[in-house]
Amino acid sequence: MPTFSDLRSADQSLIRKGLEGAVFVKRSEPSDTEIVALKDATGLLAVPPGYEDLGWITKDQGVSWTRDVETSDVTSLGAAEPTRRDIVSDVSGLQFTAQESKASVIGLYEGLDLSAAVQDADGNVSYDKPDRPASIYYRVLVLFKDGDGVDAVYFAKWLPRAQVTDRGEAAWNEDSELQYPFTLTSFVDATFGTSMRNMWAGPAATLTAMGFPTV
């Protein structure tokens, strides 16, 4: 007769933390390259051209992934619970708070394309809030790392079609830095056929222990 230890399968090496991470964003363009992997035999792959790192984000929040699932139930006479349940909506997204006041962050927050904004000869720059923020779609790569060197494990989500759907309150005061809280929602990209791609990379032994066999 097996013991509890014989039945149990637990591996503390598979408990992961996002010790370092970055959010890369670019405006969506038809010619954009699809992201399908994080590394090859030579090491970590470069982020495709056009993506910009938004820089530092708040430590306590990091990046939070959201998922809102709605269902439709069928109830039947004599049954105390639904006899059928269908998923009618499954919307995913992410939330984070950027800390750097730079054009890419400000443009994302204000719903503006600031790529053409330049400072004048006296060192001034200005931009106007639009009456209605444009429906700008972005490609977003969120890349995190746990461990270093040969022990590094990378995990990421790629959103090929994402939109800023909420902007949190931005406070100006002496107690904290200027913050830019974002909520982005992911949508299915017609070209790539997904709203979110999940990717892991690292030493083969780690991925094997996670339950992914080698080819």
C-alpha positions as CSV (number, residue, x, y, z in Angstrom):
1,M,0.0,0.0,0.0
2,P,1.5,3.4,-1.0
3,T,2.2,6.1,1.6
4,F,1.1,9.7,1.2
5,S,4.7,10.6,0.1
6,D,4.5,8.0,-2.6
7,L,1.3,9.4,-4.0
8,R,2.3,13.1,-3.7
9,S,4.2,14.9,-6.5
10,A,5.7,18.1,-5.4
11,D,8.9,20.0,-6.5
12,Q,9.9,23.2,-4.7
13,S,12.2,24.1,-7.6
14,L,9.1,24.8,-9.7
15,I,7.9,27.6,-7.4
16,R,8.7,30.7,-9.5
17,K,9.0,34.4,-8.8
18,G,9.2,37.3,-11.2
19,L,12.5,38.7,-9.8
20,E,13.0,41.0,-12.8
21,G,10.7,42.1,-15.5
22,A,9.9,44.5,-18.3
23,V,7.0,45.6,-20.3
24,F,7.7,46.3,-24.0
25,V,5.2,48.1,-26.2
26,K,4.9,49.1,-29.8
27,R,2.1,50.5,-31.9
28,S,0.5,47.8,-34.0
29,E,1.6,47.7,-37.7
30,P,0.7,45.2,-40.4
31,S,4.4,44.4,-41.0
32,D,5.1,43.5,-37.4
33,T,7.1,40.3,-36.7
34,E,5.4,37.5,-34.8
35,I,7.0,36.5,-31.5
36,V,7.0,32.7,-31.1
37,A,9.9,32.0,-28.7
38,L,12.1,33.7,-26.1
39,K,15.5,32.0,-26.8
40,D,17.4,29.9,-29.2
41,A,20.6,27.7,-28.9
42,T,22.7,30.9,-28.6
43,G,20.7,32.5,-25.8
44,L,18.0,35.0,-25.2
45,L,16.5,36.4,-28.4
46,A,16.4,40.2,-29.2
47,V,13.0,41.9,-28.9
48,P,11.8,42.7,-32.4
49,P,12.3,46.2,-33.8
50,G,9.9,48.9,-32.7
51,Y,9.2,47.6,-29.2
52,E,10.1,50.1,-26.4
53,D,10.7,49.2,-22.8
54,L,8.4,51.3,-20.6
55,G,11.0,51.2,-17.9
56,W,10.6,50.9,-14.2
57,I,7.2,49.7,-12.8
58,T,6.1,49.6,-9.2
59,K,7.5,46.8,-7.1
60,D,4.5,45.9,-5.0
61,Q,2.2,45.5,-8.0
62,G,4.6,44.3,-10.7
63,V,2.3,43.1,-13.4
64,S,-1.2,41.7,-12.6
65,W,-2.9,39.5,-15.2
66,T,-6.7,39.8,-15.3
67,R,-9.3,37.4,-16.7
68,D,-13.0,38.0,-16.9
69,V,-15.1,34.9,-17.8
70,E,-18.8,35.1,-18.4
71,T,-21.0,32.0,-18.7
72,S,-24.5,31.1,-19.8
73,D,-26.3,28.4,-17.8
74,V,-29.0,26.0,-18.8
75,T,-31.2,24.9,-15.9
76,S,-33.5,21.8,-16.0
77,L,-36.5,20.6,-14.0
78,G,-35.4,18.4,-11.2
79,A,-31.7,19.4,-11.3
80,A,-30.4,21.5,-8.4
81,E,-27.5,22.8,-10.5
82,P,-27.0,23.9,-14.1
83,T,-27.2,21.0,-16.5
84,R,-25.1,22.8,-19.1
85,R,-22.7,25.8,-18.9
86,D,-21.2,27.6,-21.9
87,I,-18.5,30.2,-21.9
88,V,-19.8,33.2,-23.7
89,S,-17.0,35.7,-23.0
90,D,-13.4,35.3,-21.9
91,V,-11.5,38.5,-21.8
92,S,-7.9,38.8,-20.6
93,G,-5.6,41.7,-19.9
94,L,-3.0,43.2,-17.6
95,Q,-2.5,45.9,-15.1
96,F,0.7,47.7,-14.1
97,T,1.9,51.1,-13.0
98,A,4.7,52.8,-14.8
99,Q,7.1,55.1,-13.0
100,E,9.1,56.8,-15.7
101,S,7.9,60.1,-17.2
102,K,9.0,59.6,-20.8
103,A,7.3,59.9,-24.1
104,S,6.4,56.3,-24.6
105,V,4.7,56.1,-21.2
106,I,3.0,59.5,-21.4
107,G,1.7,58.8,-24.9
108,L,0.3,55.4,-23.7
109,Y,-1.3,57.1,-20.7
110,E,-2.7,60.1,-22.7
111,G,-3.8,58.1,-25.7
112,L,-1.5,60.0,-27.9
113,D,1.1,59.3,-30.5
114,L,4.0,61.4,-29.3
115,S,6.6,60.1,-31.8
116,A,6.6,63.5,-33.6
117,A,6.6,65.7,-30.5
118,V,9.8,67.7,-30.1
119,Q,11.1,70.3,-27.7
120,D,11.6,73.9,-28.8
121,A,14.8,75.9,-28.7
122,D,14.1,76.9,-25.1
123,G,13.6,73.4,-23.8
124,N,9.8,73.3,-23.8
125,V,7.5,70.5,-25.0
126,S,3.7,70.4,-25.0
127,Y,0.9,68.2,-26.1
128,D,-2.9,68.5,-25.9
129,K,-5.4,66.0,-24.5
130,P,-7.7,64.9,-27.3
131,D,-11.5,65.3,-26.9
132,R,-11.6,61.5,-27.4
133,P,-8.5,59.3,-27.1
134,A,-7.8,57.5,-30.3
135,S,-8.5,53.7,-30.4
136,I,-4.8,52.8,-30.7
137,Y,-3.8,49.1,-30.7
138,Y,-0.5,48.0,-29.5
139,R,1.6,44.9,-29.4
140,V,2.8,44.1,-25.9
141,L,5.5,41.8,-24.7
142,V,5.8,41.2,-20.9
143,L,9.1,39.4,-20.1
144,F,10.1,38.3,-16.7
145,K,13.0,36.3,-15.3
146,D,13.7,34.1,-12.3
147,G,17.2,33.2,-11.4
148,D,20.5,34.0,-13.2
149,G,23.0,32.5,-15.6
150,V,22.5,28.8,-16.2
151,D,19.7,28.8,-13.6
152,A,17.7,31.6,-15.4
153,V,14.1,30.8,-16.3
154,Y,12.2,33.2,-18.6
155,F,8.5,33.5,-18.8
156,A,6.5,35.9,-20.9
157,K,3.2,36.8,-22.4
158,W,2.8,38.3,-25.8
159,L,-0.3,40.3,-26.6
160,P,-0.5,40.9,-30.4
161,R,-3.5,43.2,-30.2
162,A,-4.0,45.2,-27.0
163,Q,-5.7,48.4,-26.1
164,V,-5.5,50.7,-23.1
165,T,-9.0,50.4,-21.6
166,D,-8.5,52.2,-18.3
167,R,-6.1,54.6,-16.8
168,G,-5.8,55.0,-13.0
169,E,-5.5,58.2,-11.0
170,A,-2.2,60.0,-11.4
171,A,-1.3,61.9,-8.3
172,W,1.3,64.7,-8.1
173,N,2.6,65.2,-4.6
174,E,5.8,65.1,-2.6
175,D,5.3,61.7,-1.1
176,S,5.7,59.6,-4.2
177,E,6.9,59.7,-7.8
178,L,4.6,60.4,-10.7
179,Q,2.9,57.2,-11.5
180,Y,1.0,56.0,-14.6
181,P,-1.5,53.2,-13.8
182,F,-2.6,51.2,-16.8
183,T,-5.2,48.6,-17.6
184,L,-4.8,46.9,-21.0
185,T,-7.2,44.5,-22.6
186,S,-6.1,41.9,-25.1
187,F,-8.0,41.0,-28.3
188,V,-7.6,38.3,-30.9
189,D,-5.3,39.4,-33.7
190,A,-6.7,38.3,-37.0
191,T,-3.2,37.7,-38.5
192,F,-1.7,35.7,-35.6
193,G,-4.9,34.0,-34.5
194,T,-4.6,34.6,-30.7
195,S,-5.1,37.3,-28.1
196,M,-2.3,36.1,-25.8
197,R,0.7,33.8,-26.3
198,N,2.4,32.3,-23.2
199,M,6.0,31.4,-23.4
200,W,8.6,29.8,-21.2
201,A,12.3,29.3,-21.7
202,G,15.3,28.1,-19.7
203,P,17.5,25.1,-19.1
204,A,15.9,22.0,-20.6
205,A,16.0,20.2,-17.3
206,T,13.7,22.8,-15.8
207,L,11.2,22.6,-18.6
208,T,11.3,18.8,-18.4
209,A,10.5,19.0,-14.7
210,M,7.6,21.3,-15.5
211,G,6.1,18.4,-17.5
212,F,7.1,19.5,-21.1
213,P,9.0,16.6,-22.8
214,T,11.7,17.3,-25.4
215,V,11.0,16.9,-29.1
